Amino acid sequence: MELQDEVVINAPKAAVYAALNDPAILQQCIPGCDELVKLSDTEYEGKIVLKFGPVKAKMGCKLELDGSGAPDAFSLSGQGNGGAAGHAKGGADVTLTEQDGATVLRYEAKADVGGKLAQLGGRLIQSTSRKLAGDFFKAFAEVMDGESAS
């Protein structure tokens, strides 16, 4: 499954990039995130509870960032394992462009799921994934708006 979208965030690019690398901010914004720990400058580990239709999955996840294009672009890849509920893996390419004092964040993401999650059907998984991504970026934009107001 592939997802892509863009969101305008009312903050300078440097602040957006820094926030996207801040585990406390990410934990606030990731739907169902119980824990997110920065292991190194490029590695994170966390625990997330996701609900896809009738299946609720508690997943341990690992994320790896590639910031070689920073602060204009970066990539991330990750995988999660929810035991009997299934597993997921994927990645995203993110670009940040400053425009009139705000930042346009564009992303293209790919994800694959297996186990019980995969049995739910592509349309349910895709619509839930779009909702989760939308919820993340809405929460992220709200956090950034709050930080620029203070």
KEBALUM-109662 format. One record per residue (C-alpha): x, y, z. Coordinates in pm, whole numbers, plus 50000, padded with zeros to 5 digits. Layout:
N
XYZ ...
// end
This chain:
150
500005000050000 501215035049919 500255067850083 501205103249991 500075137350102 501265171450206 500505194050500 501345230350568 502815236450913 502965271951047 506575270651162 510015275251004 511605244850840 514365241951103 511775240151383 509705214151195 512775192751127 513855194751494 510345185251610 510265155251374 513375142851555 512055149051907 510705116952065 508505135852316 506735154852035 506445123851818 504965103652104 502285130452153 501375129251783 501565092251690 498105076951738 498185049552004 501835055252097 502485044152455 506255048252448 508955061652217 512625060752312 515495075452115 518275049452110 520675069951896 520555098851648 519075075051391 517215048251590 513995048351791 512085020751968 508495022252085 505215006052175 502035013951986 498455001552012 496615002251678 493064992651589 492344980951235 488634972751217 488014944051461 491734937251522 493524955851799 497274951451783 499824960752048 503094963751863 506674968151956 508304988751682 511724999951567 512365030151347 515505040551166 516065075451022 518295085450733 518945122550766 521545125350492 519375151150310 518595171150626 517015195450683 515345194850339 514565157750329 514895125750524 513775089750505 512595065850769 512005028850775 510455007651043 508914975351145 506494964551412 505504931051553 502154925251719 502514888051785 499364868951683 497764901051548 500424903551280 503294925151176 503974956050969 506944971350793 507365001750579 509075034450517 508545070250412 510375097650227 509705132350367 510575165950212 510345199750383 510015232050183 509855266450340 507115288050193 506005322450321 507205316050677 505525281950693 506785247250600 505225224150343 505785188150451 505315162250175 505535125050231 505385093150029 505035061650234 504855024450165 503704997850407 503154960350411 501254940850674 501044903850753 499234880250988 495654887551102 496084923650992 496624912650632 493404892050639 491314923450693 491544933850332 493414961050151 490654987150154 490194986450531 493944987150591 494455015650344 491605036950482 492775031150842 496355039250743 495235071650576 493265080950889 496245073551116 498565094250895 496025122550887 495625121151266 499415122451311 499905152751087 496905171051234 498275165751586 501785175151472 500555207451310 498615216051630 501705210151846 503795231751613 501155259151611 501125258551991 504925260852007 505095289951763 502405308251966 504435305152288 
// end
